[in-house]
Amino acid sequence: MTSFKSSSTTDESLRRSLGVDRRRFLTTCTAVGAAAVAMPVFGASPALADAADRGKGHGHGNDRKALVPSHKRGLILYTVRDATGRDPLTSDLPSGFREVFKQLARYGYRQVEFAGYGQHANAPGGANLETPAGARLLRSWLDDYGLRAQGNHGFIPASWPLTTPDLDRFKQALEIANVLGMDHMGTGGDPTWGSTKAEWDQAAEKWNAMGRIARRAGIKLYTHNHDGAYDFLLDGGPLDGQGRPTRSSGIRKLEYFLKQTDAKSVWLEMDVFWAHVARYKFHTYTAHDGSKVTSVFDPARLVARNNKRYPLFHAKDGVVNTSSGQGYDMVPFGTGDIDYERFFSRVGERNYHNPMVEQDNAPSGSAPGQSLEYARVGYDNLASLRRR
């Protein structure tokens, strides 16, 4: 890990690396230096404040300048997993899928992404809705509240070649996706946790095969990625004790995966937060000849060069914190330092992409209504983004 020293030169280098404008960078660094970020605050970040004053853009009438049209504003239900898992018999707060859908629709959301189909056993429909009958019930609630399911972080076979039980379960997951009216189905993890070319070749072979199965079912199969997938592929240089390469040609793992997979069978979902964490962490590699090479990752550029491969995003925000090891601390969408107006402006295709607001740390045992409140904040700030 590169050590960033406290000087005007290195501060400027860090600011550029993180993709944060100068005013927001200096403001955040001052705040972090004064006190640790203990609790996210509500409201829009400076980049969104002026846009918020021009109206929330909840309806189609305000869509002309909106970076994210109203019908494309979504949320992954992992953000409010405490609410779907809450016992409706012991709480007056929204509990279970049906009541959570109702609340999200009130905020203005028009899309959701599932993170599995489990809820509290006392909620309507019972604990497990991962069946065709359960999917029909979920679909009826989605329809009731004007919501559309766009994807699910669900079952992806661990076996390769696929075992018969894994293949059968995968096909059932595709059937459920069709009942729910999804265009996409995917997973919350990387195609492989490996680092070598051989491991990513095998992952590409497997995903091509699964993608063809999904395509025959009318579903686009996608992989959701974290920061590690944007590290550099180990594809040359001296071998380690197990015969694996230890150095890189400078190709990032996911970039290699994109080239090795069929554009008609395999899609991706960029988690914009984790992509920016990768920008902070993985900016230098050891070349085959042993030299150190700097190569700063540009998330928006990767999407723009492969636009149709990215039908979904996770719209997740963070404030700069260079002492965290990740470069950012996660906060409600629109209250952090990731410049989403610039990101969405650069990638374009606003009527194609489906941004899903996500905040991993939204649920709180001491504040049971917090995740839904942060979902509301996330919607308002997503709706406030305007073209530059």
Phi, psi and chi 1 to 4 in degrees:
 res  aa     phi    psi   chi1   chi2   chi3   chi4
   1 MET       -  130.2  176.1   65.8   66.8      -
   2 THR   -68.6  138.2  -59.9      -      -      -
   3 SER   -93.1  120.6  175.9      -      -      -
   4 PHE   -93.4  116.7  -66.7   99.5      -      -
   5 LYS   -85.3  159.4  -62.7  179.3 -178.8  178.9
   6 SER   -86.1   91.8  179.1      -      -      -
   7 SER  -153.7  162.4   69.9      -      -      -
   8 SER   -63.2  -35.1   59.5      -      -      -
   9 THR   -68.0  -48.1  -59.5      -      -      -
  10 THR   -73.0  -31.8   52.3      -      -      -
  11 ASP   -61.5  -42.3  -79.4   -7.4      -      -
  12 GLU   -64.9  -39.4  177.8   66.5   10.9      -
  13 SER   -63.8  -42.8  175.4      -      -      -
  14 LEU   -65.6  -42.2  174.8   57.9      -      -
  15 ARG   -58.8  -44.5  179.6 -170.4   70.7   76.1
  16 ARG   -66.4  -38.9  -68.7 -178.9 -179.5  -86.0
  17 SER   -62.7  -39.0  176.2      -      -      -
  18 LEU   -81.7  -12.4  -66.3  175.3      -      -
  19 GLY    74.3   33.2      -      -      -      -
  20 VAL  -110.3  137.3  179.0      -      -      -
  21 ASP   -69.9  158.6   68.8   68.2      -      -
  22 ARG   -58.0  -46.9 -174.6 -172.6  -56.5  -85.6
  23 ARG   -61.2  -45.2  176.7  171.8   61.4   85.3
  24 ARG   -69.2  -35.7  -66.3  171.3   73.1 -163.3
  25 PHE   -63.8  -48.8  176.0   77.7      -      -
  26 LEU   -65.3  -39.0  -66.8  175.7      -      -
  27 THR   -62.9  -44.4  -60.0      -      -      -
  28 THR   -67.4  -43.8  -58.9      -      -      -
  29 CYS   -61.7  -38.0  -72.9      -      -      -
  30 THR   -64.7  -43.0  -59.7      -      -      -
  31 ALA   -66.4  -42.5      -      -      -      -
  32 VAL   -67.7  -35.5  170.5      -      -      -
  33 GLY   -68.6  -31.0      -      -      -      -
  34 ALA   -77.2  -37.3      -      -      -      -
  35 ALA  -162.1  151.6      -      -      -      -
  36 ALA   -70.0  151.4      -      -      -      -
  37 VAL   -80.0  103.5  179.7      -      -      -
  38 ALA   -88.7  -31.5      -      -      -      -
  39 MET  -152.8  129.1 -172.4   74.6  173.8      -
  40 PRO   -62.4  149.7  -18.9   30.9      -      -
  41 VAL  -107.1  151.8  -65.4      -      -      -
  42 PHE   -77.6  161.8  -67.6  127.0      -      -
  43 GLY   107.1  169.3      -      -      -      -
  44 ALA   -84.6  152.5      -      -      -      -
  45 SER   -70.4  166.8   64.7      -      -      -
  46 PRO   -54.2  -36.3  -28.4   35.0      -      -
  47 ALA   -65.7  -21.1      -      -      -      -
  48 LEU  -104.8  -12.5  -59.8  179.5      -      -
  49 ALA   -61.5  -46.1      -      -      -      -
  50 ASP   -64.7  -39.6  -69.0  -18.6      -      -
  51 ALA   -64.2  -36.8      -      -      -      -
  52 ALA   -62.7  -34.9      -      -      -      -
  53 ASP   -66.4  -20.8  -70.1  -21.2      -      -
  54 ARG   -86.8    2.5  -65.3 -166.0  -65.3  -88.7
  55 GLY   115.1  151.9      -      -      -      -
  56 LYS   -77.1  -22.3  -60.9  -61.4 -175.9 -178.5
  57 GLY    71.1   35.6      -      -      -      -
  58 HIS   -71.1  -24.9  -70.5 -113.0      -      -
  59 GLY  -109.1  167.4      -      -      -      -
  60 HIS   -63.1  -23.3  -73.1  -81.1      -      -
  61 GLY   -64.7  -23.5      -      -      -      -
  62 ASN  -101.3   15.6  -66.0  -41.0      -      -
  63 ASP   -80.5  -16.0  -88.5    1.6      -      -
  64 ARG   -59.4  -40.8 -173.1  172.0   60.4   85.1
  65 LYS  -100.6   -4.2  -68.1 -175.0  178.2 -179.3
  66 ALA   -71.4  133.1      -      -      -      -
  67 LEU   -70.1  -30.0  -81.4  169.5      -      -
  68 VAL  -120.7  106.0 -177.6      -      -      -
  69 PRO   -57.8  153.2  -22.3   32.9      -      -
  70 SER   -57.8  -36.0   56.6      -      -      -
  71 HIS   -77.0   -5.5   67.4  -71.4      -      -
  72 LYS  -104.2    2.6  -69.9  -69.8 -173.6  178.6
  73 ARG   -86.0  118.7  -63.0  168.6 -164.6  158.1
  74 GLY  -134.1  175.9      -      -      -      -
  75 LEU  -144.2  137.3  175.3  132.1      -      -
  76 ILE   -84.2  131.6  178.8  167.1      -      -
  77 LEU   -68.4  -10.0  -65.8  166.0      -      -
  78 TYR   -59.1  -30.6 -177.2   74.1      -      -
  79 THR   -61.1  -32.5  -59.0      -      -      -
  80 VAL  -118.4   34.5  -67.3      -      -      -
  81 ARG   -63.3  -26.5   59.7 -166.4  179.7  -83.7
  82 ASP   -68.5  -32.0   61.6  -35.0      -      -
  83 ALA   -74.3  -43.8      -      -      -      -
  84 THR   -67.5  -26.0   54.1      -      -      -
  85 GLY   -92.7    3.8      -      -      -      -
  86 ARG   -79.5  145.3 -170.2  161.4   29.5 -127.7
  87 ASP   -78.6  113.9 -173.8   -9.6      -      -
  88 PRO   -67.6  -16.2   25.8  -34.1      -      -
  89 LEU   -81.0  -12.5  -58.2 -177.4      -      -
  90 THR  -122.4    8.7   61.9      -      -      -
  91 SER  -145.5  145.8  175.4      -      -      -
  92 ASP   -91.1   -4.7  -67.2  -30.1      -      -
  93 LEU   -79.8  157.7  -65.6  169.5      -      -
  94 PRO   -53.1  131.8  -27.8   36.1      -      -
  95 SER  -139.0  135.6  -53.7      -      -      -
  96 GLY    82.0  166.0      -      -      -      -
  97 PHE   -60.4  -45.2  -77.7  118.7      -      -
  98 ARG   -60.4  -47.8 -174.0  175.1   67.7 -178.6
  99 GLU   -71.0  -33.1  -68.6  -56.4  -50.8      -
 100 VAL   -67.7  -41.9  166.5      -      -      -
 101 PHE   -56.9  -44.1  -68.8  163.8      -      -
 102 LYS   -59.8  -43.3 -178.6  178.3 -179.3  179.5
 103 GLN   -68.8  -43.1 -168.1   65.0   38.3      -
 104 LEU   -62.3  -38.8  -65.3  177.0      -      -
 105 ALA   -64.1  -36.1      -      -      -      -
 106 ARG   -62.4  -37.4  -75.8  174.9  173.3  169.7
 107 TYR   -67.1  -28.0  -64.2  154.1      -      -
 108 GLY   123.4   -7.5      -      -      -      -
 109 TYR   -60.5  146.1  -75.0  105.5      -      -
 110 ARG  -123.4   -5.6  -70.1  -63.4  174.0  -97.7
 111 GLN  -138.6  152.6  -60.2 -166.2  139.0      -
 112 VAL  -136.9  154.7  -64.9      -      -      -
 113 GLU  -121.4  128.1 -177.3 -178.5   19.9      -
 114 PHE   -79.0  157.4  -76.4   87.2      -      -
 115 ALA  -129.5   55.6      -      -      -      -
 116 GLY    97.8  171.9      -      -      -      -
 117 TYR  -121.8   25.7  -56.3  109.2      -      -
 118 GLY   -94.5  145.6      -      -      -      -
 119 GLN  -147.0 -177.3   60.6  172.3    0.7      -
 120 HIS   -66.6  142.8 -163.3  -80.5      -      -
 121 ALA   -61.7  -26.6      -      -      -      -
 122 ASN   -86.2   -3.7  -71.2  -27.2      -      -
 123 ALA   -77.4  154.7      -      -      -      -
 124 PRO   -53.7  131.6  -27.4   35.6      -      -
 125 GLY    97.5  -18.3      -      -      -      -
 126 GLY    85.9 -174.7      -      -      -      -
 127 ALA   -72.8  -41.1      -      -      -      -
 128 ASN  -114.7  112.8  179.7   23.6      -      -
 129 LEU  -108.8   17.8  -64.5  173.7      -      -
 130 GLU   -86.8   58.7 -166.1  171.4    3.3      -
 131 THR  -142.0  161.4   63.3      -      -      -
 132 PRO   -56.2  -39.8  -29.7   37.5      -      -
 133 ALA   -66.6  -42.2      -      -      -      -
 134 GLY   -63.6  -38.4      -      -      -      -
 135 ALA   -64.6  -37.4      -      -      -      -
 136 ARG   -65.0  -36.8  -73.1 -168.8  -69.7  -86.9
 137 LEU   -66.8  -45.6 -173.0   58.6      -      -
 138 LEU   -59.1  -42.7  -74.2  168.4      -      -
 139 ARG   -61.5  -38.8  176.8   63.2 -177.4  -87.6
 140 SER   -63.8  -37.9   71.0      -      -      -
 141 TRP   -70.6  -41.1  -63.5  -25.1      -      -
 142 LEU   -57.2  -46.1  -69.3  167.3      -      -
 143 ASP   -63.4  -39.8  -68.9  -14.0      -      -
 144 ASP   -58.0  -35.8  -74.7  -14.4      -      -
 145 TYR  -107.9   15.6  -62.4  113.9      -      -
 146 GLY    67.7   30.7      -      -      -      -
 147 LEU  -106.7  152.0  -65.4  169.8      -      -
 148 ARG  -124.2  134.3 -179.8  176.2 -176.8 -175.9
 149 ALA   -81.6  129.2      -      -      -      -
 150 GLN  -108.7  -15.5  -87.1  -68.9    3.0      -
 151 GLY  -177.2  179.8      -      -      -      -
 152 ASN  -153.8  135.6  176.1   49.4      -      -
 153 HIS   -88.7   91.5  -74.4 -163.2      -      -
 154 GLY  -130.1 -142.7      -      -      -      -
 155 PHE   -77.3  124.4  175.3   73.3      -      -
 156 ILE  -125.5  125.2  -64.0  -65.6      -      -
 157 PRO   -56.0  136.8  -24.6   34.0      -      -
 158 ALA   -82.3  -25.5      -      -      -      -
 159 SER   -77.4  150.6   60.5      -      -      -
 160 TRP  -158.1  120.0 -176.4 -112.0      -      -
 161 PRO   -59.4  158.0  -20.2   32.3      -      -
 162 LEU   -65.9  131.6  -60.2  179.3      -      -
 163 THR   -77.0  161.3   64.1      -      -      -
 164 THR   -61.0  -44.4  -61.8      -      -      -
 165 PRO   -61.7  -40.3  -25.3   35.8      -      -
 166 ASP   -65.3  -41.5  -87.3   -2.9      -      -
 167 LEU   -64.1  -42.4  178.6   59.0      -      -
 168 ASP   -62.9  -43.4  -70.6  -15.7      -      -
 169 ARG   -68.3  -37.2 -174.4  177.9  172.5 -168.6
 170 PHE   -61.8  -42.7 -177.1   60.4      -      -
 171 LYS   -66.6  -36.1  -71.4 -179.0  176.6  178.5
 172 GLN   -66.0  -38.2 -176.1 -174.4   49.2      -
 173 ALA   -61.6  -37.6      -      -      -      -
 174 LEU   -67.2  -38.1  -68.2  168.1      -      -
 175 GLU   -61.5  -44.6  178.5 -173.8   -3.3      -
 176 ILE   -63.2  -41.5  -70.5  171.1      -      -
 177 ALA   -59.0  -40.2      -      -      -      -
 178 ASN   -67.5  -39.8  -89.0  -46.0      -      -
 179 VAL   -60.6  -39.5  171.3      -      -      -
 180 LEU   -76.8   -8.4  -74.0  165.9      -      -
 181 GLY    81.2   20.8      -      -      -      -
 182 MET   -74.9  146.4  -65.9  179.3 -174.1      -
 183 ASP   -89.1  -22.1  -72.6  -26.5      -      -
 184 HIS  -131.7  152.4  -43.9   90.7      -      -
 185 MET  -144.6  140.2 -172.6 -175.2   83.1      -
 186 GLY  -156.8 -153.3      -      -      -      -
 187 THR  -141.1  161.3  178.7      -      -      -
 188 GLY   -94.1    8.1      -      -      -      -
 189 GLY  -125.2  168.7      -      -      -      -
 190 ASP   -70.3  158.5  -64.1  -21.6      -      -
 191 PRO   -60.1  -31.1  -21.6   31.7      -      -
 192 THR  -156.8  153.4  173.1      -      -      -
 193 TRP   -93.0    4.0  -55.8  112.4      -      -
 194 GLY   -75.3  172.2      -      -      -      -
 195 SER  -123.3  -10.2  -63.7      -      -      -
 196 THR   -96.3  159.8   67.3      -      -      -
 197 LYS   -58.5  -41.3  179.7  176.3  177.6  -66.2
 198 ALA   -61.4  -40.3      -      -      -      -
 199 GLU   -67.2  -39.6  -70.2  168.4  -49.5      -
 200 TRP   -76.6  -27.1  -77.7   83.4      -      -
 201 ASP   -63.8  -43.8  -79.4  -22.4      -      -
 202 GLN   -66.0  -39.9 -176.1  178.7   78.1      -
 203 ALA   -61.9  -41.8      -      -      -      -
 204 ALA   -64.5  -40.8      -      -      -      -
 205 GLU   -60.5  -44.9  179.6 -174.9    9.7      -
 206 LYS   -65.7  -45.9  174.7 -179.6  176.7  178.4
 207 TRP   -69.4  -33.5  -84.1   78.4      -      -
 208 ASN   -60.5  -42.9  -82.5  -28.5      -      -
 209 ALA   -67.1  -46.3      -      -      -      -
 210 MET   -65.7  -37.8  -65.9 -170.0  -58.0      -
 211 GLY   -62.4  -36.0      -      -      -      -
 212 ARG   -67.7  -37.4  -73.4 -168.9  -68.3  -90.0
 213 ILE   -63.7  -44.9  -64.4  169.1      -      -
 214 ALA   -64.8  -39.9      -      -      -      -
 215 ARG   -62.7  -38.0 -173.4  172.1   64.3 -179.7
 216 ARG   -64.7  -25.5  -71.3 -165.1  -68.1  -89.8
 217 ALA   -88.9   -0.1      -      -      -      -
 218 GLY    83.3   20.0      -      -      -      -
 219 ILE  -120.6  140.8  -60.4  -67.6      -      -
 220 LYS   -92.0  121.3  -64.4  177.7  179.4  178.9
 221 LEU   -89.4  129.6 -174.9   69.9      -      -
 222 TYR  -130.1  153.3   67.5   92.4      -      -
 223 THR  -113.2  134.4  172.3      -      -      -
 224 HIS   -99.0  137.0  167.9   92.7      -      -
 225 ASN  -124.7  148.3  -53.0  106.7      -      -
 226 HIS  -104.9 -170.7  -66.9   81.8      -      -
 227 ASP   -62.3  -36.2   54.8  -55.8      -      -
 228 GLY   -59.6  -28.3      -      -      -      -
 229 ALA   -69.7  -14.7      -      -      -      -
 230 TYR  -101.3    6.5  -58.2  102.3      -      -
 231 ASP   -71.6  170.3 -162.5   -3.7      -      -
 232 PHE   -81.7  137.3  -63.1   99.1      -      -
 233 LEU   -68.6  134.0 -174.6   73.0      -      -
 234 LEU   -89.3  109.8  -60.5  179.4      -      -
 235 ASP  -137.7   17.5   55.7    4.2      -      -
 236 GLY  -177.4 -169.6      -      -      -      -
 237 GLY    81.0 -172.3      -      -      -      -
 238 PRO   -58.3  146.8  -20.2   31.2      -      -
 239 LEU   -89.5  150.6  -56.8 -178.9      -      -
 240 ASP   -83.7 -173.2   65.5   12.6      -      -
 241 GLY   -64.1  -17.2      -      -      -      -
 242 GLN  -103.8   12.4  -62.7  179.0  -37.8      -
 243 GLY    78.9   20.5      -      -      -      -
 244 ARG  -102.0  145.2  -61.1  175.8  -58.8 -172.1
 245 PRO   -65.0  153.0   22.2  -32.2      -      -
 246 THR  -121.1   -4.7   58.8      -      -      -
 247 ARG  -129.5  171.2  -64.4  177.0 -177.7  173.4
 248 SER  -127.9  152.5  178.9      -      -      -
 249 SER   -88.0   -1.1   61.2      -      -      -
 250 GLY    97.2    1.6      -      -      -      -
 251 ILE   -81.4  133.4  -60.2  171.6      -      -
 252 ARG   -82.6  150.8  -64.8 -179.1 -171.5  -87.9
 253 LYS   -57.0  -46.5  -67.0 -175.8  -81.6 -170.4
 254 LEU   -72.7  -30.1 -155.3   63.6      -      -
 255 GLU   -64.2  -39.8  -68.2  173.2  -28.5      -
 256 TYR   -64.6  -42.8 -178.8   75.4      -      -
 257 PHE   -59.6  -41.4 -178.7   77.6      -      -
 258 LEU   -59.2  -40.7  -86.4  163.8      -      -
 259 LYS   -73.4  -27.3  -67.8  178.5  179.8  178.3
 260 GLN   -92.1   -7.0  -61.6  -56.4  -49.5      -
 261 THR  -109.2  156.3   48.9      -      -      -
 262 ASP   -76.8  120.9  179.5    3.6      -      -
 263 ALA   -63.7  -16.0      -      -      -      -
 264 LYS   -95.1   -1.9  -64.5 -179.4  179.4  179.5
 265 SER  -128.0  -20.2  -59.9      -      -      -
 266 VAL  -131.7  128.0  179.9      -      -      -
 267 TRP  -122.6  171.3  -77.4  -97.9      -      -
 268 LEU  -133.1  155.0  -64.1   92.2      -      -
 269 GLU  -121.7  115.6  175.6 -179.4   64.2      -
 270 MET   -86.0  124.0  176.8  177.8  -80.2      -
 271 ASP   -86.0  107.9 -174.9  -50.9      -      -
 272 VAL   -66.5  -32.2 -178.0      -      -      -
 273 PHE   -61.9  -53.2  173.1   89.4      -      -
 274 TRP   -66.6  -29.1  -69.9  115.6      -      -
 275 ALA   -65.9  -36.6      -      -      -      -
 276 HIS   -74.3  -32.5  -81.5   73.3      -      -
 277 VAL   -60.1  -42.8  169.1      -      -      -
 278 ALA   -62.2  -38.4      -      -      -      -
 279 ARG   -58.8  -39.6  178.6 -178.7  175.5   89.5
 280 TYR   -71.9  -41.5  170.6   74.5      -      -
 281 LYS   -85.0  -39.1  -68.8  171.9   64.9  175.4
 282 PHE  -113.8   77.9  -53.2  123.0      -      -
 283 HIS  -119.0    0.8   48.2   73.0      -      -
 284 THR  -141.3  138.1  -53.3      -      -      -
 285 TYR  -132.8  159.7   66.3   91.0      -      -
 286 THR   -95.3  115.8  -57.1      -      -      -
 287 ALA   -71.8  169.3      -      -      -      -
 288 HIS   -57.1  -30.9  -67.6  174.8      -      -
 289 ASP   -87.5    4.0   63.1    4.0      -      -
 290 GLY    92.0   -5.0      -      -      -      -
 291 SER   -76.4  154.6   61.8      -      -      -
 292 LYS   -94.4  128.6  -61.9  -69.2 -175.6 -178.4
 293 VAL  -123.9  134.8 -179.5      -      -      -
 294 THR   -94.0  130.5  -62.7      -      -      -
 295 SER  -148.6  106.1  176.9      -      -      -
 296 VAL   -87.9  130.0  178.0      -      -      -
 297 PHE   -75.1  138.0  178.1   49.1      -      -
 298 ASP  -121.7   96.8 -175.2  -17.1      -      -
 299 PRO   -57.3  -45.9  -25.3   35.3      -      -
 300 ALA   -64.4  -36.5      -      -      -      -
 301 ARG   -65.2  -40.7 -177.2  170.2 -178.3  -96.0
 302 LEU   -60.5  -44.5  176.9   62.9      -      -
 303 VAL   -64.8  -47.0  174.2      -      -      -
 304 ALA   -59.2  -32.7      -      -      -      -
 305 ARG   -80.4  -14.3  -67.8  174.3   63.9 -176.5
 306 ASN  -136.2   44.8  -58.7  -84.7      -      -
 307 ASN   -57.1  -46.0 -128.5  -40.3      -      -
 308 LYS   -73.0   -9.7  -66.4  -60.0 -176.3 -179.6
 309 ARG   -82.5   -9.0  -58.2  -68.7  -62.1  -86.1
 310 TYR  -118.1   75.4  -78.3   93.0      -      -
 311 PRO   -73.6  -21.1   26.0  -33.5      -      -
 312 LEU  -129.6  148.9  -60.1  108.3      -      -
 313 PHE  -126.7  153.9  -65.0  130.3      -      -
 314 HIS  -100.7  116.1  -85.8 -172.0      -      -
 315 ALA   -89.3   93.7      -      -      -      -
 316 LYS  -127.4  136.9 -176.4 -171.9  -60.9  179.4
 317 ASP  -113.6  163.8 -147.0  -17.0      -      -
 318 GLY  -156.8  153.2      -      -      -      -
 319 VAL  -101.1  144.9  -65.4      -      -      -
 320 VAL   -62.5  130.2  173.7      -      -      -
 321 ASN  -150.2   96.1  178.9    3.6      -      -
 322 THR   -76.0   -3.1   58.6      -      -      -
 323 SER   -94.0   -1.5   66.1      -      -      -
 324 SER   -86.2  -13.7   71.4      -      -      -
 325 GLY    87.9  -18.5      -      -      -      -
 326 GLN  -110.7  -14.4  -63.5 -174.7  153.1      -
 327 GLY    90.3  -17.7      -      -      -      -
 328 TYR  -143.3  150.4  -67.3   89.3      -      -
 329 ASP  -109.3  135.4  -70.9  -29.4      -      -
 330 MET   -73.6  134.5 -159.0  176.2  -62.8      -
 331 VAL  -140.7  169.3  -64.6      -      -      -
 332 PRO   -56.9  146.9  -26.5   35.8      -      -
 333 PHE   -58.9  133.0 -179.8   80.7      -      -
 334 GLY    90.1   -2.9      -      -      -      -
 335 THR  -110.4    7.5   68.9      -      -      -
 336 GLY  -112.3 -157.4      -      -      -      -
 337 ASP  -109.1   -2.1  -67.3  -46.7      -      -
 338 ILE   -76.4  126.1  -64.3  176.6      -      -
 339 ASP   -83.9   88.7 -167.7  -20.8      -      -
 340 TYR   -74.1  -28.9  -87.9   93.5      -      -
 341 GLU   -62.7  -41.4  -76.4 -169.0  -20.5      -
 342 ARG   -69.5  -43.0 -176.1  168.1 -174.9  -94.8
 343 PHE   -60.6  -53.4  177.4   85.0      -      -
 344 PHE   -65.9  -32.9  -75.3  131.5      -      -
 345 SER   -65.5  -38.8  -65.3      -      -      -
 346 ARG   -73.0  -38.4  -71.3 -178.2   62.7 -160.2
 347 VAL   -79.9  -27.0  -57.4      -      -      -
 348 GLY    63.9 -153.5      -      -      -      -
 349 GLU    51.5   46.7  -61.8  -76.6   -3.4      -
 350 ARG   -64.6  -23.4   72.3 -172.9 -167.2  114.6
 351 ASN   -91.5    5.2  -74.6  -52.7      -      -
 352 TYR  -107.9  -46.0  175.4   72.4      -      -
 353 HIS   -73.4  150.7  -59.9  -60.5      -      -
 354 ASN  -124.2   93.3  -60.1  -79.3      -      -
 355 PRO   -77.9  129.2  -11.2   27.5      -      -
 356 MET  -111.7  115.4  -58.4  -69.1  167.4      -
 357 VAL   -61.4  133.6  168.8      -      -      -
 358 GLU  -142.9  142.8 -178.4  179.2   39.1      -
 359 GLN  -144.9  107.8 -173.9 -176.4  -12.7      -
 360 ASP   -60.2  -36.6  -62.7   -5.2      -      -
 361 ASN  -100.2   23.1   57.9   -0.3      -      -
 362 ALA   -69.1  -43.0      -      -      -      -
 363 PRO   -63.3  143.9  -23.7   35.3      -      -
 364 SER  -146.0  126.7  170.1      -      -      -
 365 GLY   -65.1  -31.4      -      -      -      -
 366 SER   -84.2  -12.6   60.4      -      -      -
 367 ALA  -135.5   80.8      -      -      -      -
 368 PRO   -58.8  -26.6  -23.2   33.5      -      -
 369 GLY   -92.8    4.8      -      -      -      -
 370 GLN   -64.1  -43.3  175.9  175.6  -77.0      -
 371 SER   -64.5  -38.5   68.3      -      -      -
 372 LEU   -69.8  -35.4  -77.5  168.1      -      -
 373 GLU   -64.7  -42.0  175.1   60.5   11.8      -
 374 TYR   -67.0  -31.7  -75.4  173.3      -      -
 375 ALA   -63.0  -39.2      -      -      -      -
 376 ARG   -64.1  -46.1 -178.9 -167.4   62.4   77.1
 377 VAL   -59.2  -43.2  170.1      -      -      -
 378 GLY   -61.9  -41.6      -      -      -      -
 379 TYR   -63.0  -48.7  178.0   85.6      -      -
 380 ASP   -58.5  -41.7  -72.5  -14.6      -      -
 381 ASN   -74.0  -33.4  -71.7  -26.6      -      -
 382 LEU   -65.0  -42.6 -171.6   67.7      -      -
 383 ALA   -67.7  -23.2      -      -      -      -
 384 SER   -83.1  -11.3  -64.7      -      -      -
 385 LEU   -67.5  131.0  -67.1  170.5      -      -
 386 ARG  -127.0  151.7  -69.6  -67.6 -178.5  -89.2
 387 ARG   -62.4  142.5  -61.9 -176.4 -170.5 -174.7
 388 ARG   -84.9      -  -65.1 -178.3  172.2 -178.7
